[in-house]
Amino acid sequence: MTAATTIVRQPALASYPQPTPTARAALQVEKASVDGERRKVEGDLGPVRYLATLIGASDQDILRWFILAIAMLLGPAAVLLLLCAVEKRSVHLCRHSRTSPANALAG
């Protein structure tokens, strides 16, 4: 340390006001709630952390790739379901109007 450095001493811990037993109990309940929520989240992220460790990437990178993969899989599935619904509607219209599927979609 140099001569210009001053040391600021903190007051003793006993000089701070102590919480009442009711306030302390409320804080302990809140801490237990937060700890339980943290454990639940850590449990949900367990497989992600395992995969991140296995690959050697961060948790955030693994989650980004997972979301991208799900989006790439569900996007085409949604389009396929939409095409199936349109096809089913056109077949339904053909049966009731006695026309071809191409005419049913046009009209």
C-alpha positions in Angstrom: 0.0 0.0 0.0 1.1 3.5 -0.6 1.0 6.4 1.8 -1.9 8.0 -0.2 -4.1 5.0 0.2 -6.7 5.4 3.0 -8.5 2.5 4.5 -12.2 3.0 5.1 -13.4 0.9 8.0 -16.9 -0.4 7.9 -18.9 -0.2 11.1 -19.3 -3.4 13.0 -22.1 -5.7 12.0 -23.7 -5.4 15.4 -24.2 -1.7 14.9 -26.6 -2.3 12.0 -30.3 -2.6 12.9 -31.4 -6.2 13.2 -34.6 -7.4 11.5 -37.5 -8.4 13.7 -38.3 -12.1 14.1 -41.4 -11.6 11.9 -39.4 -9.9 9.2 -36.7 -12.5 9.4 -39.3 -15.3 9.0 -40.8 -13.6 6.0 -37.4 -13.3 4.4 -36.7 -16.9 5.1 -40.0 -17.9 3.4 -39.2 -15.8 0.4 -35.7 -17.2 0.2 -37.1 -20.8 0.3 -39.5 -19.9 -2.5 -36.7 -18.5 -4.6 -34.5 -21.5 -3.9 -37.2 -23.9 -4.9 -37.8 -22.0 -8.1 -34.1 -22.0 -8.9 -33.9 -25.8 -8.3 -36.8 -26.3 -10.6 -35.2 -24.3 -13.4 -31.9 -26.0 -12.9 -33.7 -29.4 -13.2 -35.3 -28.3 -16.4 -31.9 -27.1 -17.8 -30.1 -30.3 -16.8 -30.2 -32.0 -20.2 -29.2 -28.8 -21.9 -26.2 -28.4 -19.6 -25.3 -32.0 -20.2 -25.4 -31.5 -24.0 -23.5 -28.3 -23.7 -20.8 -29.9 -21.7 -20.7 -32.9 -24.1 -20.3 -30.6 -27.2 -18.2 -28.0 -25.5 -20.6 -25.1 -26.1 -22.4 -22.7 -23.8 -26.0 -23.3 -22.5 -27.2 -20.3 -24.6 -25.7 -21.6 -27.8 -27.3 -25.0 -27.3 -30.7 -23.4 -26.6 -30.4 -21.3 -29.7 -29.6 -24.3 -31.8 -32.5 -26.3 -30.2 -35.0 -23.5 -31.0 -33.7 -23.3 -34.5 -34.1 -27.0 -35.0 -37.6 -27.0 -33.7 -38.6 -24.0 -35.9 -37.1 -25.8 -38.9 -39.1 -28.9 -38.2 -42.4 -27.3 -37.2 -42.5 -24.8 -40.1 -42.7 -27.4 -42.9 -45.1 -29.5 -40.7 -47.5 -26.5 -40.4 -47.4 -26.0 -44.2 -48.1 -29.7 -44.8 -51.1 -29.5 -42.4 -52.4 -26.5 -44.2 -52.1 -28.2 -47.6 -53.9 -31.3 -46.2 -56.7 -29.1 -44.9 -57.1 -27.4 -48.2 -57.1 -30.7 -50.1 -59.7 -32.2 -47.7 -61.9 -29.1 -48.2 -61.6 -29.4 -52.0 -62.5 -33.1 -51.9 -65.5 -32.3 -49.6 -66.7 -29.6 -52.0 -66.3 -31.9 -55.0 -68.6 -34.5 -53.4 -71.3 -32.0 -52.7 -71.1 -30.0 -55.9 -70.3 -32.9 -58.3 -67.4 -30.9 -59.9 -63.7 -31.6 -60.3 -61.3 -30.5 -57.5 -59.9 -27.8 -59.7 -63.3 -26.2 -60.3 -64.2 -26.5 -56.6 -61.1 -24.5 -55.6 -61.7 -21.9 -58.2 -65.3 -21.3 -57.2 
